[in-house]
Amino acid sequence: MNPSSTASAVARVPRLPGFLSVERLANGLTVALVDTPQAPLVSTVLCYRAGTRDEPAGHGGIAHFLEHMMFKGSARFGPGEVDRRTQELGGSNNAFTSHDATTYYFNFAADRWRLALEIEADRMAGLTLDPREVEAERRVILEEIAMYEDDPWDALNLQVERTFFDGHPYGRPVLGTREELLATGPDELAAFHRARYRPDTAVLVIAGDLVGIDGGAGRRDEAARRDGARRVAERVRADFGDLPGGGPARPEAPVIVPPERCVRIERRRGEMARLLVALPGPAADDPAFPSARLLASVLGSGRGSRLYRALVDEGQLCGWAAAGLSEALDPTSLTVVTEALPGVEPARVEETVLGLLADLVARPPAADEVERAREVLFADWSFGHERISQQALSLASDLALLERGWSERTLAAIAACGPEDVARAAAERLDPERGSVLGWSLPEGSEEAEPEEDR
């Protein structure tokens, strides 16, 4: 990539907006305050380092189970009251669990955000975990598991992950299994909460109109920002400052050992032929991550990508096609996904996909193709971070799992990548025979597959 192109790309790097301040309370809670005049709203995000990787043996899915129970009663807020109070104030809330973390968030108008802190501090301090509520929520999650098992895409994805990440928490379903859920009750949930839901395992982000918060001054200068941040910080210390920190260290996850060859999986479910290929990907903090992320964009982001052109526009074999690279603490997977059109032989789709992977290694992209993929990547990132709530979620993930400024530095590194970096990433990652999982979900009633191949 020539210097002028590099400078132009770096100048266009998207960034999280606002004025950021970060402090760590005496009990270990990391608190990030972001003042942005984008809208008279405030988003609060509380991210715990508590995911599938932290679950005790025999109790898979407990992190997600506890996420549900965090809405089912604490000392001050009874079952259903979190949602009811949130709706009464015109706000919204939600939560999600991943292999690496569990995250809770609220969105309120800037003059009524205080409730979010009260709820989060109360349920961090302790949950009621009424056995009746635990049993009721277990039934809800068991229904979720059944839905995932019945959905062709979800079931294929779970099996591919289980095979690719064999022996590592990333290969276990976030929801757990039916047997593990039945073995998990109030005592196990309480123990997991004590171990992982502490101030020193959490990051709290408060983002939005901090100047106008609680009826603050209408001007927006440095003094007003400092005053707004001071008032918010006082509220945080009042709610969280006395909660005790300290506890067991986070358990180390085993080293990921990808397959040594291409492992095939075939399932018979549903009415469409769906393909999912998992190839080795780097961890989010690996220096190779930016070039691998740009490689995924060249391969399958947007209508101009190689996958879309060959499978959808020109080949007319599939209804859609995409490639992606997830962000995770440990090495993850670069995935290719597509769905064949009715009447198209799956073998033609597979041959085309494998041919594209080989071609990208043999015929690396030129500068203009890399630039197109970078522009699509930046545009997608910017569109996905238009809302204050998503900006707060990204910041919380950076601080909890990686480091301050990770998103911006990664985007800047992507801006500095040239065709040679993408070519190197392709050579390292796009040969399925060096270790991958190729999974098909084929229509029910089609020709019987060969027995599934084990690693």
N, C-alpha and C positions, 0 to 999 in steps of 0.2 A: 504494500500500500504506500503510495507516495506521500511525502510530508504534508502537502497541501490538503489531500483528502483526509489524512489523519486529523489535522487541525480542525477541518470542517466538521468531521464526525464528533470529535470531542466537544466542540462548541454546541452541538445539538443534544448532548446527553441530558435526558430528563432527570429531575431531582425532586425529592420530597420537599414541599414548600414549608414555610413557616419558620419561626424562631424557636430553636430547641435549647432546652436546658435539662441536664441530667444530674441527679444526685442519688446517693445511696444512704438510706436511713441506718441508724445504729443496729437495727435488728436484721439488716441485710436486704431489705426491700429496695429494689431499683425503681426510681420514680423518674419518668420523662415527661416534661411539660412542653407542649408545642402550641405556640400562639400563631394562629393564622386567621386573617380577616375574611376568609373565603365565604363564610355564611354564619349567621347567629346560632351556631350549633356547637355542641360539645360531645365528643366521643370518648368513652373510657374503655380501655382494653386491659384486661388482666391475664397475663400469659404465664402459666405454670410449666416448669420443666418436669412434666409428668405425662408420659405417653406409653405406648405399647412396650417400648424398650425398658420401662421401669417396673413392669408387672411381675409379681411373684409367680413361681411355677405353679401350674394348676389353676390359675385364676386369670387367664387371658380374657381381655375385654373389661377388666376392672376399671381401667382409666376412663373408658367411655361410659361404663355403668355409673361411676361417680359423677361424671359430667351431668348425667340425667338427674342424679339425686341432689345436685347443688340447687335445683329448682324446686325441691320437694320438702323444704322445711329446715329452718335454723332457729336460733333462740328468739329472734325478733320477727321473723317472717315465716308464716305457716305455709303449708302446701298450697301451691297455686297463687300465693300472694305476690311473689316476685313479678309474675306476668301481669297480674291484675293491677298492681300499683304502677308498673311501667306504662300500661295502656291508659290508665287514668290521667297520667301526665303527658300523654301524646307521644311517648317515646317508643323505642323498640329495643329488643335484646335478643341475643342468641349465643351459641357456643359451638365449638367443634373440637374433636380430638384427632390427633395424628399419631404417627409412630414416635414422634419426638416431643410433643407438647400438647397441652390442653389449654384452650383460649376462650375467654368469656368477654363479651362486649355489650355496651349500652350506647344508644344514641338519644340525646335529649336536646331540647331547646336550651340555649345558654343560661336561661334564668331558672332552670329546674333540674340541673345535672346532679345535685347533691345526693339524691336518692341512690345513684349508682354506687357511690363510695360506701354508703351505709350498708347496702346489701352485700357488697363484696367483702367488707371487713367482717360482717356478721357471719357469713358462711365460711370465711377463712378461719375464724375463731373456732367454729365447730358446727356440725350438722346434727339434726335430730335423728335421722336415719331410723324412723319408725318402721318396724318390721312389716307392717301392712303396706306402707308406701314402697318399701324395697321390693316386696313381692309383686305389687302392681306394676312397677317400672321394669322388673325383670320380664314380665309378660310382654310389655311393649317392645323391649329389645329382642326378645325371642322372635317376635313377629318381624322385626327389622331383618334379623338374620335369615329368616325364611324368605323374605322378599329378595334379598341379595342372592340367595341360592337359586331362586326361580328366574332371576333376570339373566338372560344369556351373556350380556356384556359383563355384568358384575361378577358372575360366576367364573367366566373366563379370566378376568383380571385377577381374581383371588387365586386361582390355580397357577397362573403364570408367576405371580409374585411368590407364592409358596415354593415353587420350583427354583426360581432364579435366586431367591434369598434363603435357600435351605439352611436351617440352623441359626438364622439371625432373626431378631424381632421384626424386621421389615417384611419377613415372609409370613407373619402371623396376621390374621384379620383383626382390624381395630375393634370390631364388635365382639371378638371372641367366638367361641363355639358354644353350642347348646349345652354340652356337658360342663364346660367351665362356668357358664352363667349359673347353672343349677347348683354348682359347688360354692358360689360366692354369695355371702349374706351380709347382714349388718356389721358383724365383727370384722370381717375381712375388709369391707369398705371403710370402716373407721380406722383400721390400721394403715391402709393405703393413704387416707386423708392425712393422718398424723405424720406419715413419713414424707409425703411429697407436697402437701399444701401448706407451705410455710412462707414467711416473708422472704427468706433468703433463697427460695427456689422460684421466686416470682418477679415479674416485671410489670409495673403499672404505668400505662401511658394515658395521659389526658391531653386531648388535642382539640383545638377549635378556637372560638372567640374568647380567649382568656382575659382580654382587656375588658370586654363587656360583661364578663361573668358576674352574676349576682348584682347587676346594676352598677357596674364599674364605670369609670370615666369614658366618655365618648371619643376622646382624642386617641390617636394611635401613634405614640412616639416611644422612645426608649424608656422613659420614666413610667409611662402608662403600662408598658409591657412588664417591667419589673414589678410594679404594684400588683398587676393581675396575677403574675406567677407567684408572688409572695402570698397572696390571699389563698390561692389554690393549694400551695405547699402547706400552709397552716392547716387547712382542712384535712389534707392527707395525713399529716403527723397526728392530728387529733384522732382520726379513725384507726390508723394502722400502727402508730408509733409504739404503743404498749404491747402489741402482739409479740410473743416470744419467737425468736429465730433459733436456728441450730437444729441439727438432726443428722441422720445417716447420710453419707455421701451418695451421689448418684451411682448406681451400679454400672460397671463397664460392660458394654455389649461385645459379643464375640466378633472376631474379624470376619468380614464377608468373603466367602469363597465362591465366586461365580462358577457356573458350569464350565467344564473344560472343552466342551464341544457344543454343537447345536442340538438342543433337546426339543423334540416335537411333542405337542399336546394336541389332541383332537377331542372335542366334545360334540354331542348331538343335542342341541337345544334351540328352540325357537324356529323361525322361518327364514332367517337371513344368514348368509355366510359372512362371518366377521373374523378378521385377522388382527392379531396383536403380537408384535415382535419386541422382545426386551433385549437390549444390548448393554454392555457395561458403561456406566456413567460415573463421573467423579463426584466426590462430596462437595458441598457448597463452598467450603473453604480451601479447596484444592486450587492451586494456580491454573490448572487445566480447565477449570469450570467455565470461564468466559468463552473460550474458543469452542468448547463442546456445546455451550448454549447457542452460539451463533451457528454452529454446524446444524443443530436441530432446526433452526429457522430456515437455513438454506434448503434443508431436506423437506420440511413440511409445514411451513408457516405461510399462509396466504395463497391466493390463486396463482401467483407466479412461481411457487415453489416447485421443485422437481417432482415430488410425489403427486401434487395436485394436477400438474400439467399432464403427466404420463398416465395417471389412473382415472382422472375425471374429465378434463377438457379434451385431451387428444385421444386417449385410449378408450374412453367411455366404458370403463370396466367397473367403476365404483361410483357411489353417490357422493362420497367425500373421502378425504384422506388427510392425515396430520401426523406430525412428529412432535415430541416434547421431551424435556429434561426437567425432572423435579429437583427442588432444593431440599437437601437433607443433611443431617449431621455426618452420616456415614456415606460411603459410595453408594450411588443409587443406579437407576437404569435410564437409558435413553430409549424411548419407545416409539414405535411406528404402529399406527392404528388405521384401519380402513374397513369399509363394508362394501361387499360386492353387490352389484346390481342384480336383480332377478334374472336368472337364465345364464349368468356368466359363470364359467367354470372356475372354482377356487384355484385350480392349478395355474390358470393364466394369471390370476392376480398375484399369487405367490411368486411365480417366475418373474413377473414385472417388478415386484418389490425387491427381490433379491438382485435382479439385474441393476436396478437403480442404485442399490447400496454399493455394488461392485463398480459401477460406472463413476460414482462420486469419488471413490478411491483412485480409480484410474484416470479420471478426468476432473481434477479439482476445479472449483468455481473460479471464474475470473473476477477481477475487481468489481465490475458492475453488478454481478450476481451477488457478491458478498454485500455490496452497499444496499441493494434492494432488500436483502434479508435483514440487514441491520435496521433499515428504516421501518420495516414491518414490526420487528421486535420492539423498537422504541415506541412506535405508535400504539402497539398493544399494551405496553407497560403504562404509558401515559393515560390511555383510556381507562385502564383498570384501576388507576389511582386518582381519578377525578374527585372522588368523594373523600371527605375528611376521615370517615370511618375506615376506608381501605388504607389510607395513609397511616393511620394509627396502628392498624393490624400489621403492616409491613415493618414499621419501626419496632413494635413489640417483638416480632420474630427476630429481627436483627439483634436486639439487645439480649433476648433470652437465650438464643441458640448460637449466635455468631459473634458479632461485635458491632459497636456503634459505627455507622457509616457504611456497612457492608453493601447495601443496595446500590448506593451511589458509586462506590469504588468498583463494584462489579460491572455496572453499566459503563463506567469510564474505561474499564479494561476491554469490554466488548467493542467500544468505539475505537480502541487502538488496535484491534485485531485486523490482520490483513488476510488475503487469500492463502498465504503460506501457513498461517496458523490454523485455518479451517482445514487445509489439506492434511496437516499433521494430525489433527483431531480425527479426521475421517480414516486415515490409515491406522490409527490406534484403536478405533471403536466400531467400525462398520463391517468387519468380517465376521459373519455369524458363526463360522466354523471355529473361531478362536474362543467361543463362549457366548451362548445366547439361549433364549427360550423362544420358540416359534409356536404360537398357540392359535388354533382354529376353533371357532364355534360354528359348527355346520348345521344346516337345517335338519330337523328331526325327520327320520324316514329316508334320508339319503343313504348312499352306499356305505355299508359298515366300514369303520376305520380299522386300521391295524391296531393291535394293542398299544396302549400308551407306553412310551419309552422312558425308562427310569435313568437317573443320572448314574 
